[in-house]
Amino acid sequence: MVLYFFAFASGGAAFIYGITFAKMLAQTFGSSTPAASAVTGT
C-alpha cells in the first residue's frame, strides 16, 4: 500500500515538473508546440 502511494506521488511530481518546464520553455520559444517537443524529446 505504501509503495502505491510513493509511485503515485512520484508520478504526480513528474507531471507537475513537466508542465512547469513546458511553460518555462513556452515563454522562451514563444509557442507551446516547440516547448512540448523539447520536453518530450529529452
N, CA and C atoms as an extended XYZ file, in Angstrom:
126
Properties=species:S:1:pos:R:3:atomname:S:1:resname:S:1:resid:I:1 pbc="F F F"
N         0.829       -1.197        0.000 N   MET     1
C         0.000        0.000        0.000 CA  MET     1
C         0.870        1.256        0.000 C   MET     1
N         1.921        1.227        0.788 N   VAL     2
C         2.819        2.386        0.843 CA  VAL     2
C         3.531        2.562       -0.496 C   VAL     2
N         3.865        1.439       -1.135 N   LEU     3
C         4.535        1.512       -2.435 CA  LEU     3
C         3.652        2.192       -3.473 C   LEU     3
N         2.361        1.921       -3.443 N   TYR     4
C         1.430        2.576       -4.367 CA  TYR     4
C         1.394        4.085       -4.125 C   TYR     4
N         1.436        4.470       -2.867 N   PHE     5
C         1.430        5.899       -2.549 CA  PHE     5
C         2.668        6.581       -3.111 C   PHE     5
N         3.835        5.962       -2.908 N   PHE     6
C         5.073        6.571       -3.409 CA  PHE     6
C         5.109        6.595       -4.929 C   PHE     6
N         4.579        5.572       -5.580 N   ALA     7
C         4.517        5.566       -7.039 CA  ALA     7
C         3.591        6.674       -7.537 C   ALA     7
N         2.453        6.853       -6.884 N   PHE     8
C         1.510        7.913       -7.253 CA  PHE     8
C         2.134        9.288       -7.031 C   PHE     8
N         2.794        9.468       -5.892 N   ALA     9
C         3.416       10.757       -5.578 CA  ALA     9
C         4.536       11.078       -6.560 C   ALA     9
N         5.318       10.082       -6.928 N   SER    10
C         6.401       10.290       -7.883 CA  SER    10
C         5.847       10.672       -9.251 C   SER    10
N         4.800       10.001       -9.686 N   GLY    11
C         4.182       10.339      -10.963 CA  GLY    11
C         3.582       11.730      -10.962 C   GLY    11
N         2.948       12.095       -9.863 N   GLY    12
C         2.383       13.437       -9.749 CA  GLY    12
C         3.450       14.512       -9.775 C   GLY    12
N         4.553       14.267       -9.085 N   ALA    13
C         5.649       15.238       -9.074 CA  ALA    13
C         6.263       15.381      -10.465 C   ALA    13
N         6.423       14.273      -11.164 N   ALA    14
C         6.970       14.325      -12.524 CA  ALA    14
C         6.034       15.074      -13.464 C   ALA    14
N         4.730       14.872      -13.294 N   PHE    15
C         3.751       15.574      -14.127 CA  PHE    15
C         3.827       17.075      -13.888 C   PHE    15
N         3.867       17.494      -12.640 N   ILE    16
C         3.944       18.920      -12.304 CA  ILE    16
C         5.251       19.517      -12.819 C   ILE    16
N         6.354       18.764      -12.670 N   TYR    17
C         7.648       19.235      -13.165 CA  TYR    17
C         7.602       19.415      -14.680 C   TYR    17
N         7.023       18.474      -15.390 N   GLY    18
C         6.944       18.572      -16.845 CA  GLY    18
C         6.107       19.740      -17.302 C   GLY    18
N         4.975       19.974      -16.649 N   ILE    19
C         4.119       21.108      -17.012 CA  ILE    19
C         4.833       22.429      -16.747 C   ILE    19
N         5.496       22.518      -15.602 N   THR    20
C         6.225       23.744      -15.266 CA  THR    20
C         7.341       24.006      -16.262 C   THR    20
N         8.094       22.953      -16.602 N   PHE    21
C         9.199       23.095      -17.546 CA  PHE    21
C         8.681       23.490      -18.926 C   PHE    21
N         7.555       22.923      -19.337 N   ALA    22
C         6.969       23.266      -20.637 CA  ALA    22
C         6.520       24.722      -20.658 C   ALA    22
N         5.965       25.213      -19.566 N   LYS    23
C         5.537       26.616      -19.512 CA  LYS    23
C         6.742       27.554      -19.576 C   LYS    23
N         7.836       27.175      -18.908 N   MET    24
C         9.046       27.993      -18.970 CA  MET    24
C         9.615       28.017      -20.390 C   MET    24
N         9.626       26.865      -21.053 N   LEU    25
C        10.131       26.825      -22.424 CA  LEU    25
C         9.196       27.534      -23.387 C   LEU    25
N         7.899       27.518      -23.110 N   ALA    26
C         6.954       28.225      -23.968 CA  ALA    26
C         7.218       29.723      -23.929 C   ALA    26
N         7.628       30.239      -22.790 N   GLN    27
C         7.977       31.655      -22.708 CA  GLN    27
C         9.245       31.936      -23.503 C   GLN    27
N        10.172       30.972      -23.525 N   THR    28
C        11.420       31.151      -24.261 CA  THR    28
C        11.194       31.053      -25.759 C   THR    28
N        10.472       30.014      -26.202 N   PHE    29
C        10.259       29.794      -27.631 CA  PHE    29
C         9.126       30.643      -28.192 C   PHE    29
N         8.229       31.112      -27.353 N   GLY    30
C         7.113       31.910      -27.825 CA  GLY    30
C         5.933       31.081      -28.282 C   GLY    30
N         6.028       29.780      -28.203 N   SER    31
C         4.938       28.908      -28.607 CA  SER    31
C         4.999       27.638      -27.776 C   SER    31
N         3.861       27.024      -27.578 N   SER    32
C         3.855       25.815      -26.744 CA  SER    32
C         4.236       24.568      -27.517 C   SER    32
N         4.120       24.577      -28.846 N   THR    33
C         4.440       23.380      -29.629 CA  THR    33
C         5.936       23.040      -29.575 C   THR    33
N         6.849       23.993      -29.841 N   PRO    34
C         8.269       23.654      -29.696 CA  PRO    34
C         8.654       23.321      -28.254 C   PRO    34
N         7.978       23.965      -27.297 N   ALA    35
C         8.264       23.668      -25.891 CA  ALA    35
C         7.856       22.240      -25.557 C   ALA    35
N         6.693       21.821      -26.020 N   ALA    36
C         6.253       20.450      -25.780 CA  ALA    36
C         7.176       19.464      -26.475 C   ALA    36
N         7.662       19.803      -27.645 N   SER    37
C         8.601       18.924      -28.344 CA  SER    37
C         9.909       18.800      -27.572 C   SER    37
N        10.359       19.901      -26.995 N   ALA    38
C        11.613       19.862      -26.231 CA  ALA    38
C        11.447       19.043      -24.965 C   ALA    38
N        10.294       19.136      -24.318 N   VAL    39
C        10.068       18.388      -23.086 CA  VAL    39
C         9.954       16.894      -23.381 C   VAL    39
N         9.192       16.527      -24.400 N   THR    40
C         9.005       15.113      -24.696 CA  THR    40
C        10.213       14.506      -25.394 C   THR    40
N        11.049       15.332      -25.996 N   GLY    41
C        12.228       14.820      -26.700 CA  GLY    41
C        13.405       14.557      -25.798 C   GLY    41
N        13.354       15.032      -24.560 N   THR    42
C        14.501       14.829      -23.659 CA  THR    42
C        14.227       13.747      -22.659 C   THR    42
